[in-house]
Amino acid sequence: MLNKNKTDDTTASTENPAEQNIPLGMLQWLWLTLLVIVLDQISKQVASSMMELYQPIAMLPFFNFTLAHNYGAAFSFLSDAGGWQRYALAAVALATSIGITIWLKRLPKNDPWMAASLSLILGGAIGNLYDRVVLGYVVDFLDFYWATSHFPAFNIADSAITIGAVMMVIDVIRNPGK
């Protein structure tokens, strides 16, 4: 009887949903967000300290390292808007980061694909937000081109956002009712 009660107590405590839930939910994926931020900021520091602004360093027939300062949003949208865009884009990035963090916290534990996707997007958003707030512009340095047509320069944060967004699209295609 004593063993039965002990077993019942153990079973009862492990079956209690409040004790089984990790209060952080899928926030355990924030390591990926932190990794993106660290890699992004280190790469931007290296690019800024070793390269001259807008002076390409040829690497491959379709790729240069070219330091650029983006005062606008994606593809330099609003880059010549007069300065107000710095604060507006920072506010949007901050609100988006908060929303993604809440979404990540509420995400079911059985959805690591979406957790990774959101973590990549969050890391990229925070990496570029830091630049925008501290520097007033986003540091870009990856320059892909074909012949004389250049894709807008970008950085690791932009890459993480893009990969995360593609992962979300794949998730929607794989799980249409989700």
C-alpha positions in Angstrom: 0.0 0.0 0.0 2.9 2.4 0.8 4.4 1.7 -2.6 1.1 2.3 -4.3 0.7 5.7 -2.7 4.2 6.6 -3.6 3.6 5.6 -7.2 0.3 7.4 -7.2 1.9 10.6 -5.9 4.6 10.3 -8.6 2.1 9.6 -11.3 -0.1 12.5 -10.1 2.8 15.0 -10.2 4.0 13.9 -13.7 0.4 14.1 -15.0 -0.1 17.6 -13.8 -0.1 19.8 -16.9 1.0 22.9 -15.0 4.1 21.1 -13.9 4.9 19.6 -17.3 4.7 22.8 -19.3 7.8 24.8 -19.6 6.7 28.4 -19.1 9.0 29.6 -21.9 7.3 27.4 -24.5 9.3 27.5 -27.7 11.5 30.3 -26.5 14.1 27.7 -26.1 14.8 28.4 -29.8 16.1 31.8 -28.9 19.6 30.3 -29.1 19.2 30.5 -32.9 18.1 34.1 -32.7 21.2 34.9 -30.6 23.4 33.1 -33.1 22.0 35.1 -36.0 22.5 38.4 -34.1 26.1 37.5 -33.1 27.1 36.4 -36.6 25.4 39.4 -38.2 27.0 41.9 -35.9 30.5 40.4 -36.1 30.3 40.2 -39.9 29.2 43.9 -40.1 32.0 45.0 -37.8 34.5 43.1 -39.9 33.1 44.5 -43.2 33.0 48.1 -41.8 36.6 47.9 -40.4 38.2 46.3 -43.5 36.3 47.7 -46.4 35.9 51.2 -48.0 32.3 52.4 -48.6 31.0 51.4 -52.0 34.3 49.9 -53.1 33.7 46.4 -54.4 36.1 43.5 -53.6 35.7 40.9 -56.4 35.3 37.4 -55.0 33.6 35.4 -57.8 32.3 36.3 -61.3 28.9 36.9 -59.8 29.8 38.1 -56.2 31.6 41.0 -54.5 32.0 42.2 -51.0 30.8 45.8 -51.2 30.2 47.8 -48.1 27.0 49.8 -48.3 25.0 51.9 -45.8 21.2 51.4 -46.3 19.2 54.3 -44.8 15.9 52.8 -45.9 14.1 49.5 -45.8 14.5 46.5 -48.1 16.0 47.3 -51.5 16.8 50.8 -50.1 13.1 51.7 -50.2 12.7 55.1 -48.5 16.5 55.6 -48.3 16.2 59.3 -49.4 13.1 60.1 -47.3 14.9 62.7 -45.1 15.6 60.8 -41.9 12.1 60.1 -40.4 12.3 56.6 -41.9 15.0 55.7 -39.4 12.5 56.0 -36.5 9.5 54.6 -38.4 11.4 51.5 -39.6 12.9 51.0 -36.1 9.4 51.2 -34.6 8.1 48.6 -37.1 11.1 46.3 -36.4 10.6 46.6 -32.7 6.9 45.9 -32.9 7.5 43.0 -35.2 10.2 41.6 -32.9 7.8 41.8 -29.9 5.0 40.1 -31.9 7.3 37.3 -33.1 8.6 36.7 -29.6 5.0 36.4 -28.3 4.1 34.1 -31.2 7.2 32.0 -30.5 6.3 31.7 -26.8 2.8 30.5 -27.6 3.9 28.1 -30.3 3.1 24.4 -29.6 6.1 22.4 -28.5 5.6 20.0 -31.5 6.3 22.7 -34.1 10.2 23.1 -34.2 10.1 24.0 -37.9 8.0 27.1 -37.2 10.1 27.9 -34.1 13.3 27.8 -36.2 11.6 30.0 -38.8 10.5 32.6 -36.3 13.8 32.5 -34.5 15.7 33.2 -37.8 13.3 36.1 -38.6 13.6 37.5 -35.1 17.4 37.4 -35.2 17.5 39.2 -38.5 15.0 41.8 -37.4 17.0 42.5 -34.2 20.3 42.6 -36.0 19.1 45.2 -38.5 17.2 47.1 -35.7 20.4 47.4 -33.7 22.2 49.0 -36.8 19.3 51.3 -37.4 19.1 52.6 -33.8 22.8 52.8 -33.1 24.2 53.8 -36.5 21.2 55.3 -38.3 21.6 52.9 -41.2 21.9 49.2 -41.8 25.3 47.8 -42.9 25.2 45.7 -46.0 28.1 44.0 -47.7 27.0 41.0 -49.8 26.7 42.0 -53.4 25.5 39.4 -56.0 25.2 40.4 -59.6 24.9 39.2 -63.2 26.8 41.1 -65.9 26.1 44.7 -64.9 22.9 44.1 -63.0 23.4 44.0 -59.2 21.0 42.6 -56.7 20.7 45.1 -53.8 23.5 44.5 -51.2 22.4 42.7 -48.1 23.8 41.1 -44.9 23.5 38.0 -42.7 20.4 39.5 -40.9 18.6 39.9 -44.3 19.6 36.3 -45.2 18.2 34.9 -41.9 14.9 36.8 -42.5 14.7 35.4 -46.0 15.5 31.9 -45.0 12.9 32.1 -42.1 10.3 33.5 -44.5 10.9 30.7 -47.0 10.6 28.2 -44.2 7.2 29.7 -43.3 6.0 29.4 -46.9 7.2 25.7 -47.0 5.3 25.1 -43.7 2.1 26.6 -45.1 2.5 24.4 -48.3 3.2 21.3 -46.2 0.4 22.0 -43.7 -2.3 24.0 -45.5 -4.8 23.7 -42.7 -2.5 24.9 -40.0 
